[in-house]
Amino acid sequence: MKRNINKTINQKDLAEIVSKKHSNPNIRKKEVEKILKIAIDEIIEQLGKDFSVKLTSFGTFSVKTRYARGGVNPRNPKERIKIPSVKVAKFKSGKKLKDSLKA
């Protein structure tokens, strides 16, 4: 199967694909969109509480602290600046996802 690197599937596209593939024909695209939104909001909420979210075979979302460090002002390279510590979201892909990308 040839991959199209430049194609992006957004949340609505994903909801449409899931609703078409679901075994129950009564599940509508709008319902799947609501479920996806709830799932994404919950992942964000749990990450905000410093929890990791593991989706088996897909991957793990976690929070990492990028520690404070020194840097250089790009507008004035002679000026040193302090870059504050910040929390960032991290994603580690699961085995099934990694394997599907190797194929």
C-alpha positions as CSV (number, residue, x, y, z in Angstrom):
1,M,0.0,0.0,0.0
2,K,1.5,3.3,-1.1
3,R,1.4,6.1,1.5
4,N,0.5,9.7,0.7
5,I,2.8,11.7,3.1
6,N,1.1,15.0,2.3
7,K,-2.5,14.0,3.1
8,T,-3.9,15.0,6.5
9,I,-7.0,13.5,8.1
10,N,-8.7,15.8,10.4
11,Q,-11.1,15.0,13.3
12,K,-14.3,15.2,11.1
13,D,-12.7,12.9,8.4
14,L,-11.7,10.4,11.1
15,A,-15.3,10.5,12.5
16,E,-16.7,9.8,9.1
17,I,-14.3,6.9,8.5
18,V,-15.2,5.4,11.9
19,S,-18.9,5.8,11.4
20,K,-18.7,4.0,8.1
21,K,-16.6,1.1,9.4
22,H,-18.7,0.6,12.6
23,S,-20.8,-2.6,12.6
24,N,-23.9,-0.7,13.8
25,P,-25.3,1.4,10.8
26,N,-27.3,3.5,13.3
27,I,-24.2,5.2,14.6
28,R,-24.0,8.5,12.9
29,K,-21.0,10.7,12.1
30,K,-22.2,13.4,14.5
31,E,-22.3,10.9,17.4
32,V,-18.8,9.7,16.5
33,E,-17.6,13.3,16.4
34,K,-18.9,13.8,19.9
35,I,-17.2,10.7,21.2
36,L,-13.9,11.7,19.6
37,K,-14.2,15.2,21.2
38,I,-14.9,13.7,24.6
39,A,-12.0,11.3,24.3
40,I,-9.6,14.1,23.2
41,D,-10.8,16.4,25.9
42,E,-10.3,13.7,28.5
43,I,-6.8,13.0,27.3
44,I,-6.0,16.7,27.6
45,E,-7.6,16.9,31.1
46,Q,-5.6,13.9,32.4
47,L,-2.3,15.2,31.0
48,G,-3.1,18.5,32.8
49,K,-3.2,16.5,36.0
50,D,0.3,15.0,35.2
51,F,-1.2,11.6,34.4
52,S,-0.1,9.5,31.4
53,V,-2.7,8.1,29.0
54,K,-1.9,4.7,27.6
55,L,-3.8,3.5,24.5
56,T,-2.8,-0.1,24.1
57,S,-1.2,-0.8,20.7
58,F,-1.4,2.9,19.7
59,G,0.8,4.7,22.2
60,T,1.3,6.6,25.4
61,F,0.7,10.3,25.9
62,S,2.7,11.7,28.9
63,V,3.9,15.0,30.3
64,K,7.6,15.9,30.4
65,T,9.2,18.9,32.0
66,R,11.6,20.8,29.9
67,Y,13.9,22.3,32.5
68,A,15.0,26.0,32.6
69,R,18.2,26.8,30.7
70,G,20.2,29.6,29.3
71,G,19.9,30.8,25.8
72,V,20.8,33.6,23.4
73,N,18.5,36.4,22.3
74,P,18.0,35.8,18.5
75,R,17.6,39.6,17.9
76,N,20.8,40.4,19.9
77,P,23.2,37.4,19.9
78,K,25.4,39.1,22.5
79,E,22.5,39.1,25.0
80,R,22.0,36.0,27.2
81,I,18.5,35.1,28.3
82,K,16.9,32.7,30.7
83,I,14.5,30.2,29.2
84,P,12.0,29.1,31.9
85,S,11.0,25.5,32.5
86,V,7.9,24.4,30.8
87,K,5.7,21.2,30.7
88,V,5.2,19.7,27.3
89,A,3.2,16.8,25.9
90,K,5.1,13.8,24.8
91,F,3.9,10.8,22.7
92,K,5.6,7.4,22.5
93,S,4.2,5.2,19.8
94,G,3.1,1.6,20.6
95,K,4.3,-1.5,19.0
96,K,1.4,-2.0,16.7
97,L,1.7,1.6,15.4
98,K,5.5,1.2,14.9
99,D,5.0,-2.1,13.1
100,S,2.4,-0.6,10.8
101,L,4.7,2.2,9.8
102,K,7.5,-0.3,8.9
103,A,5.4,-2.2,6.5
